[in-house]
Amino acid sequence: MNKKFMEQWLNELKNAWWNKDIEKAIALFKKTTYYQETPFLEPYTTFEQIANEWQYVQNQDIKNIEFKILAIDNNVAIVEWLFERDVTTFDGIYEIKFNDDMECIYFKSWEMQK
């Protein structure tokens, strides 16, 4: 994996999220077997669980989404993220792992409310 690939993947995620295009967003996670948006909840291990989680995007009043790649090591990326809503702002770190076909297989997020 290289920085260009990761930037493109993150841009796809951001655009799908921003436009509330659930189908495009969840398509990025078709091969994901570990998906944890917050360490305070149990991780999702099926595509159906991930797809259900993304339904909540429809009700979000999105003000800003930003990503910054902090590190890439083989097929693992560490990404800083910022998400602003109408009532609050969150930021944190993603750990995203890809298989050899560059499909996301692991997605874990740590977050803090600003």
Buried (B, 14 or more C-beta within 10 A) or exposed (E): BEEEBBEEBBEBBBEBBBEBBBEBBBEBBEBBBEBBBEEEEEBBEEBEEBBEBBEEBEEEEBEEBEBEBEEBEEBEBBBEBBBBEEEEEBBBBBBBBBEEEEEBBBBBBBBEEE
